[in-house]
Amino acid sequence: MIKDLAANAAVLISCFYLMSKIFPKPLNSKNSLKTSIGYGFFFGLLGLLLMYFSIQATDTVRVDLRHLAILFIGFYGGIPATIVTTVIIAGSRFFFGFTEAAYVAVALSLLLGGCVILLAKYAQIDSIKVKMFFGNIIGMLFVTIALYITISDEALRQEILLFYWPFGIIAGLLAVKVFIDMQEANRLFHFYKESAEVDFLTGLNNVRQFDYYLNIFTTRFKEKHESLSILVIDIDHFKKVNDTYGHDAGDEVLKQLGAILNETSRDMDIVSRNGGEEFSILLPNCRLTQATAVGERIRKRVENNTFVLPDNQPLHITVSIGASSLTKQDVVIKDFLKRADVALYEAKESGRNKLCIAQ
C-alpha cells in the first residue's frame, strides 16, 4: 500500500515538471481562456493517471491522490480550468467500471470541485500553502466518506485509512512545495526571456529584438529580393517634457506613443524602442512609398492625439520621422540605417513634426 501511495505521489510531482515544460506561462487565474482550458485538460489527465496507479482496495474501490489535481487547478487555475479538470476526473472514473464505487467517486469529485471553487473565491486566507493544506484535508475527508460508503469490511477500511491519512498529508505538503518552486522557476524563466526581448517600459521590442528581425529581413532581401523599409521616429523636445512635468510624465508619454505606433503600423511590422525617446518600425515587404504613407499616418495620429499625464493633465506632442529603404547598393546594413538617421536629422533641423525621406 505504501508503494502504491508513493507511486501516486511520484506521478503527481513528475507531472508538475512536465507541465512546466509544456506550458510556457505559469498557471494562474489570469491566463487566457484557451490556456486555462489547456491546463484544465492537463490536470484532468493527471487525475486519470493517478487513478491508473491507484491502490486497488477491492475489486471496485480505488484509493489515490486525484483530489490534489482538483485542488491545484482550483486554487491556481480559475473556474473554467477547474470545471474542465473536475469533469474529466469524474467522467474518467467510469473507465474502470460502472460500479457503485464509481458513482460515489464521481459524485464526490464533482462536489469537491464545487467546494474548491468556493474556497478559492471566498476563503479569507492569504497563504496559498494554508489554503492547500485545508483543501487537502477536505479532499481526504471526501475519500474517507467514499470508503465508508463502498467498503463494508471495517478492518480493511481502517487499514487503508491508517496509511492514507498520514501519507496523504505528507504527499500534499511535498506536492505544494514542489509545485510552488516549479511555478516560481517557470515565472522567472518567462520574465527573463521576456526581458531579453521586450522593452520594460513600452512592451515593444527592444534593441536586441530589433537587431534579430533586422538580420532576418535583410537575409530575405538578399535571398528572395523582398523589399525592406524602416521608419526612425523621435519625439520632438522630449527633454522639455521631462524637465517640465517630471520623468514619470515622460515615461507615460513613451508608453502611450508605443501604443499608437502599434495601432497605426501593420501587423507584420516590427515596432521597437531603440532607446530613450527614439523608436523604429521595420516594414518588411514594403517599398519606400508605402513606408512613407505609414509614417505620415503615424505623424498625423501623434499630432492629433491628446496624451494624458499621470496627474490627468493633457499634453500634445509631435514626432519627427526619417524613412529609408534597403537597396542593392547598400554594402552593409549600416548604410540603410544611416540614411534613415540622416533623414530624421533633416526632419528635426527643418522644423520638426515632419517626415523626411532618405536620398
Secondary structure, DSSP 8 states (H G I E B T S, - for coil): -HHHHHHHHHHHHHHHHHHHHH-SS---TTS-HHHHHHHHHHHHHHHHHHHHTSEE-SSS-EE-SHHHHHHHHHHHH-HHHHHHHHHHHHHHGGGG-SSHHHHHHHHHHHHHHHHHHHHHHH-----HHHHHHHHHHHHHHHHHHHHHHH---HHHHHHHHHHHHHHHHHHHHHHHHHHHHHHHHHHHHHHHHHHHHB-TTT-SB-HHHHHHHHHHHHHHHHHH---EEEEEEEETTHHHHHHHH-HHHHHHHHHHHHHHHHHHS-TT-EEEEEETTEEEEEEET--HHHHHHHHHHHHHHHHH--EE-TTS-EE---EEEEEEE--TT-SSHHHHHHHHHHHHHHHHHTTSS-EEE--
